[in-house]
């Protein structure tokens, strides 16, 4: 099931900054979203399954430790 989009609780993107940047890298995963605005779904050429297949599944979860390691 595709979750609904709510800008307050599910913003389009989030930048997680470290307390202190200690490494010269920025980790980014622009295709790992799981929240789709209904307007996008209504106008998409892909169905729900195809949209989910186009994601970089869980890459955002792989990167979630990076701010603790000193990288945004």
Chimera marker file (.cmm) of the C-alpha trace (Angstrom):
<marker_set name="trace">
<marker id="1" x="0.000" y="0.000" z="0.000" r="1" g="1" b="0" radius="0.5"/>
<marker id="2" x="1.281" y="3.472" z="-0.835" r="1" g="1" b="0" radius="0.5"/>
<marker id="3" x="1.111" y="5.900" z="2.054" r="1" g="1" b="0" radius="0.5"/>
<marker id="4" x="-0.469" y="9.314" z="1.648" r="1" g="1" b="0" radius="0.5"/>
<marker id="5" x="1.640" y="12.460" z="1.501" r="1" g="1" b="0" radius="0.5"/>
<marker id="6" x="1.506" y="14.983" z="4.329" r="1" g="1" b="0" radius="0.5"/>
<marker id="7" x="3.989" y="17.878" z="4.158" r="1" g="1" b="0" radius="0.5"/>
<marker id="8" x="3.947" y="18.289" z="7.924" r="1" g="1" b="0" radius="0.5"/>
<marker id="9" x="4.629" y="14.651" z="8.825" r="1" g="1" b="0" radius="0.5"/>
<marker id="10" x="6.209" y="13.431" z="5.573" r="1" g="1" b="0" radius="0.5"/>
<marker id="11" x="8.137" y="16.286" z="3.950" r="1" g="1" b="0" radius="0.5"/>
<marker id="12" x="9.444" y="15.757" z="0.378" r="1" g="1" b="0" radius="0.5"/>
<marker id="13" x="12.993" y="15.451" z="1.743" r="1" g="1" b="0" radius="0.5"/>
<marker id="14" x="14.915" y="15.851" z="4.974" r="1" g="1" b="0" radius="0.5"/>
<marker id="15" x="18.534" y="16.922" z="5.420" r="1" g="1" b="0" radius="0.5"/>
<marker id="16" x="19.998" y="15.265" z="8.498" r="1" g="1" b="0" radius="0.5"/>
<marker id="17" x="23.011" y="17.327" z="9.519" r="1" g="1" b="0" radius="0.5"/>
<marker id="18" x="25.651" y="16.016" z="11.902" r="1" g="1" b="0" radius="0.5"/>
<marker id="19" x="26.511" y="17.973" z="15.043" r="1" g="1" b="0" radius="0.5"/>
<marker id="20" x="29.948" y="18.401" z="13.450" r="1" g="1" b="0" radius="0.5"/>
<marker id="21" x="30.819" y="17.439" z="9.877" r="1" g="1" b="0" radius="0.5"/>
<marker id="22" x="33.919" y="15.235" z="10.143" r="1" g="1" b="0" radius="0.5"/>
<marker id="23" x="34.025" y="13.647" z="6.690" r="1" g="1" b="0" radius="0.5"/>
<marker id="24" x="33.999" y="15.231" z="3.199" r="1" g="1" b="0" radius="0.5"/>
<marker id="25" x="30.934" y="13.314" z="1.997" r="1" g="1" b="0" radius="0.5"/>
<marker id="26" x="27.215" y="13.966" z="1.592" r="1" g="1" b="0" radius="0.5"/>
<marker id="27" x="25.000" y="10.894" z="1.452" r="1" g="1" b="0" radius="0.5"/>
<marker id="28" x="21.864" y="11.251" z="-0.660" r="1" g="1" b="0" radius="0.5"/>
<marker id="29" x="19.212" y="8.869" z="-1.879" r="1" g="1" b="0" radius="0.5"/>
<marker id="30" x="16.640" y="10.755" z="-3.953" r="1" g="1" b="0" radius="0.5"/>
<marker id="31" x="14.726" y="7.640" z="-5.071" r="1" g="1" b="0" radius="0.5"/>
<marker id="32" x="14.161" y="5.995" z="-1.693" r="1" g="1" b="0" radius="0.5"/>
<marker id="33" x="10.839" y="7.648" z="-0.867" r="1" g="1" b="0" radius="0.5"/>
<marker id="34" x="7.746" y="5.819" z="0.255" r="1" g="1" b="0" radius="0.5"/>
<marker id="35" x="5.275" y="8.709" z="0.371" r="1" g="1" b="0" radius="0.5"/>
<marker id="36" x="3.412" y="9.797" z="-2.759" r="1" g="1" b="0" radius="0.5"/>
<marker id="37" x="1.041" y="12.764" z="-3.019" r="1" g="1" b="0" radius="0.5"/>
<marker id="38" x="-2.339" y="11.715" z="-4.358" r="1" g="1" b="0" radius="0.5"/>
<marker id="39" x="-1.999" y="14.278" z="-7.156" r="1" g="1" b="0" radius="0.5"/>
<marker id="40" x="1.175" y="12.570" z="-8.329" r="1" g="1" b="0" radius="0.5"/>
<marker id="41" x="-0.484" y="9.156" z="-8.214" r="1" g="1" b="0" radius="0.5"/>
<marker id="42" x="-3.501" y="10.454" z="-10.135" r="1" g="1" b="0" radius="0.5"/>
<marker id="43" x="-1.265" y="11.763" z="-12.930" r="1" g="1" b="0" radius="0.5"/>
<marker id="44" x="1.411" y="9.067" z="-12.968" r="1" g="1" b="0" radius="0.5"/>
<marker id="45" x="1.889" y="6.777" z="-15.934" r="1" g="1" b="0" radius="0.5"/>
<marker id="46" x="3.064" y="4.057" z="-13.551" r="1" g="1" b="0" radius="0.5"/>
<marker id="47" x="0.718" y="1.987" z="-11.432" r="1" g="1" b="0" radius="0.5"/>
<marker id="48" x="1.313" y="1.435" z="-7.701" r="1" g="1" b="0" radius="0.5"/>
<marker id="49" x="3.515" y="-1.631" z="-8.248" r="1" g="1" b="0" radius="0.5"/>
<marker id="50" x="5.628" y="0.065" z="-10.927" r="1" g="1" b="0" radius="0.5"/>
<marker id="51" x="6.128" y="3.128" z="-8.736" r="1" g="1" b="0" radius="0.5"/>
<marker id="52" x="7.314" y="0.953" z="-5.860" r="1" g="1" b="0" radius="0.5"/>
<marker id="53" x="9.708" y="-0.874" z="-8.207" r="1" g="1" b="0" radius="0.5"/>
<marker id="54" x="11.230" y="2.473" z="-9.222" r="1" g="1" b="0" radius="0.5"/>
<marker id="55" x="12.326" y="3.218" z="-5.644" r="1" g="1" b="0" radius="0.5"/>
<marker id="56" x="15.794" y="2.690" z="-4.226" r="1" g="1" b="0" radius="0.5"/>
<marker id="57" x="14.236" y="0.625" z="-1.477" r="1" g="1" b="0" radius="0.5"/>
<marker id="58" x="15.574" y="1.209" z="2.039" r="1" g="1" b="0" radius="0.5"/>
<marker id="59" x="18.704" y="3.094" z="0.919" r="1" g="1" b="0" radius="0.5"/>
<marker id="60" x="17.611" y="5.912" z="3.218" r="1" g="1" b="0" radius="0.5"/>
<marker id="61" x="17.706" y="3.418" z="6.090" r="1" g="1" b="0" radius="0.5"/>
<marker id="62" x="21.239" y="2.376" z="5.112" r="1" g="1" b="0" radius="0.5"/>
<marker id="63" x="22.293" y="6.034" z="5.261" r="1" g="1" b="0" radius="0.5"/>
<marker id="64" x="20.490" y="6.952" z="8.499" r="1" g="1" b="0" radius="0.5"/>
<marker id="65" x="23.629" y="6.418" z="10.623" r="1" g="1" b="0" radius="0.5"/>
<marker id="66" x="25.721" y="8.834" z="8.560" r="1" g="1" b="0" radius="0.5"/>
<marker id="67" x="24.998" y="11.984" z="10.643" r="1" g="1" b="0" radius="0.5"/>
<marker id="68" x="26.277" y="10.147" z="13.758" r="1" g="1" b="0" radius="0.5"/>
<marker id="69" x="29.434" y="9.399" z="11.771" r="1" g="1" b="0" radius="0.5"/>
<marker id="70" x="29.865" y="13.064" z="10.822" r="1" g="1" b="0" radius="0.5"/>
<marker id="71" x="28.297" y="13.284" z="7.362" r="1" g="1" b="0" radius="0.5"/>
<marker id="72" x="25.055" y="14.862" z="6.167" r="1" g="1" b="0" radius="0.5"/>
<link id1="1" id2="2" r="1" g="1" b="0" radius="0.2"/>
<link id1="2" id2="3" r="1" g="1" b="0" radius="0.2"/>
<link id1="3" id2="4" r="1" g="1" b="0" radius="0.2"/>
<link id1="4" id2="5" r="1" g="1" b="0" radius="0.2"/>
<link id1="5" id2="6" r="1" g="1" b="0" radius="0.2"/>
<link id1="6" id2="7" r="1" g="1" b="0" radius="0.2"/>
<link id1="7" id2="8" r="1" g="1" b="0" radius="0.2"/>
<link id1="8" id2="9" r="1" g="1" b="0" radius="0.2"/>
<link id1="9" id2="10" r="1" g="1" b="0" radius="0.2"/>
<link id1="10" id2="11" r="1" g="1" b="0" radius="0.2"/>
<link id1="11" id2="12" r="1" g="1" b="0" radius="0.2"/>
<link id1="12" id2="13" r="1" g="1" b="0" radius="0.2"/>
<link id1="13" id2="14" r="1" g="1" b="0" radius="0.2"/>
<link id1="14" id2="15" r="1" g="1" b="0" radius="0.2"/>
<link id1="15" id2="16" r="1" g="1" b="0" radius="0.2"/>
<link id1="16" id2="17" r="1" g="1" b="0" radius="0.2"/>
<link id1="17" id2="18" r="1" g="1" b="0" radius="0.2"/>
<link id1="18" id2="19" r="1" g="1" b="0" radius="0.2"/>
<link id1="19" id2="20" r="1" g="1" b="0" radius="0.2"/>
<link id1="20" id2="21" r="1" g="1" b="0" radius="0.2"/>
<link id1="21" id2="22" r="1" g="1" b="0" radius="0.2"/>
<link id1="22" id2="23" r="1" g="1" b="0" radius="0.2"/>
<link id1="23" id2="24" r="1" g="1" b="0" radius="0.2"/>
<link id1="24" id2="25" r="1" g="1" b="0" radius="0.2"/>
<link id1="25" id2="26" r="1" g="1" b="0" radius="0.2"/>
<link id1="26" id2="27" r="1" g="1" b="0" radius="0.2"/>
<link id1="27" id2="28" r="1" g="1" b="0" radius="0.2"/>
<link id1="28" id2="29" r="1" g="1" b="0" radius="0.2"/>
<link id1="29" id2="30" r="1" g="1" b="0" radius="0.2"/>
<link id1="30" id2="31" r="1" g="1" b="0" radius="0.2"/>
<link id1="31" id2="32" r="1" g="1" b="0" radius="0.2"/>
<link id1="32" id2="33" r="1" g="1" b="0" radius="0.2"/>
<link id1="33" id2="34" r="1" g="1" b="0" radius="0.2"/>
<link id1="34" id2="35" r="1" g="1" b="0" radius="0.2"/>
<link id1="35" id2="36" r="1" g="1" b="0" radius="0.2"/>
<link id1="36" id2="37" r="1" g="1" b="0" radius="0.2"/>
<link id1="37" id2="38" r="1" g="1" b="0" radius="0.2"/>
<link id1="38" id2="39" r="1" g="1" b="0" radius="0.2"/>
<link id1="39" id2="40" r="1" g="1" b="0" radius="0.2"/>
<link id1="40" id2="41" r="1" g="1" b="0" radius="0.2"/>
<link id1="41" id2="42" r="1" g="1" b="0" radius="0.2"/>
<link id1="42" id2="43" r="1" g="1" b="0" radius="0.2"/>
<link id1="43" id2="44" r="1" g="1" b="0" radius="0.2"/>
<link id1="44" id2="45" r="1" g="1" b="0" radius="0.2"/>
<link id1="45" id2="46" r="1" g="1" b="0" radius="0.2"/>
<link id1="46" id2="47" r="1" g="1" b="0" radius="0.2"/>
<link id1="47" id2="48" r="1" g="1" b="0" radius="0.2"/>
<link id1="48" id2="49" r="1" g="1" b="0" radius="0.2"/>
<link id1="49" id2="50" r="1" g="1" b="0" radius="0.2"/>
<link id1="50" id2="51" r="1" g="1" b="0" radius="0.2"/>
<link id1="51" id2="52" r="1" g="1" b="0" radius="0.2"/>
<link id1="52" id2="53" r="1" g="1" b="0" radius="0.2"/>
<link id1="53" id2="54" r="1" g="1" b="0" radius="0.2"/>
<link id1="54" id2="55" r="1" g="1" b="0" radius="0.2"/>
<link id1="55" id2="56" r="1" g="1" b="0" radius="0.2"/>
<link id1="56" id2="57" r="1" g="1" b="0" radius="0.2"/>
<link id1="57" id2="58" r="1" g="1" b="0" radius="0.2"/>
<link id1="58" id2="59" r="1" g="1" b="0" radius="0.2"/>
<link id1="59" id2="60" r="1" g="1" b="0" radius="0.2"/>
<link id1="60" id2="61" r="1" g="1" b="0" radius="0.2"/>
<link id1="61" id2="62" r="1" g="1" b="0" radius="0.2"/>
<link id1="62" id2="63" r="1" g="1" b="0" radius="0.2"/>
<link id1="63" id2="64" r="1" g="1" b="0" radius="0.2"/>
<link id1="64" id2="65" r="1" g="1" b="0" radius="0.2"/>
<link id1="65" id2="66" r="1" g="1" b="0" radius="0.2"/>
<link id1="66" id2="67" r="1" g="1" b="0" radius="0.2"/>
<link id1="67" id2="68" r="1" g="1" b="0" radius="0.2"/>
<link id1="68" id2="69" r="1" g="1" b="0" radius="0.2"/>
<link id1="69" id2="70" r="1" g="1" b="0" radius="0.2"/>
<link id1="70" id2="71" r="1" g="1" b="0" radius="0.2"/>
<link id1="71" id2="72" r="1" g="1" b="0" radius="0.2"/>
</marker_set>
